[in-house]
């Protein structure tokens, strides 16, 4: 698959947490029976109040990390815009109240 096709199919932003699942498979002759557990990257996210888990392929991890970072940056930008909006609203209300007090005098 060409890089431009792959990037157009991959989400630009993802919400959640990336972590590594570690577990034993249960086979008595496997390396995990001696303590070296199997590792699988996973994306944990909340949906309608329930935590969901999406296991990933190793080749997806880099793109998932980048999409998670873009989400955090977008959320930070949105919060900054909301704070500017709150400040602007507060200034407008204070100004209108002051103007109304002067008009009553």
N, C-alpha and C positions, 0 to 999 in steps of 0.2 A: 504494500500500500504506500502510495506517495506521501511525503511529509505534509503537503498542503491538504490532502484528503484526511489524514489522521488528525491534524490539528483542528479541522473544521468539524469533526465528529466528537471531539473531546470537549467537555464542559469548560467554559471560561472561568467560572467560579464554582467552588464547592464549599459547603458548610459542614463542619464536623471536626473530628480529630483523627489523625493518622497514628496508628500504633502497631505493634507487632504481637500477633497471637503466638503463644508458646504452648505446646501440648505434646503429650505422648500418644503414639498410635496404638500401643497395646501389643505389638508383635514382640515376642520374647527375644528374638535375635536381632532386633533393630538397635541402632545406636542410641535411640532415645531411651531404651530400657536401662542404659548405663548413666543417664542423667542429661545427655545432650539432646534437648527437646527440638522438635520440628518448629520452624518459624515461618509464619505467613503474614505478610503485610495486610492491614485491614483499615477500612474507613468506618468510624463510628459516627452516627448522626442521629438526631432526634426528629421524629416525624409523628405529629399528632399526639405528643406526650409519651411516645414510646421510643426507646432507644433501638436503633437498627444497626446491623453490622453488614458491611459489604467487604468480602475478602477480595484482595487485589492480586494481580499478577506482578511479579517483580519489575517488569518493564513499565508498569503504570505508575509506580511510586513517584518518580520525578515529576510527572505531569500533575499528579494529585497534589503534591506539595506546592507546586506553583499555583494551582487553582485555589487551594486553601489560603495561600498568601494573598492572592488577588481579592478573595472574599474579605479577609481581615482588613486589607487596605480600603476596600470599598465601604465597609462598615465604619471604619474610622473616619473616612471622608464624609459619610452621611451624618455621623454624630457631630462632626465639626460644623456642618451646614445647619444642623438642627440647633446647635448652641448659638450660632449667629442669628438664626431666626428668633430664638427666645430673647436674645439681647435686643434685637431690633423691635420686637413686639413690646418689650418692657420699656424701652426708650419712647416709643410712640405713645403708649398708655400714660407714662409719666408726663410727657409733653402735653397731651390732650387734657389731662387732669389739671395741670398748672394753668393752661390757657383757660379752662372753664372756671377756675378759681378767680383768675384775674377779671374775667368777664362779669362775674357776680358782684364784684366790688364796685 
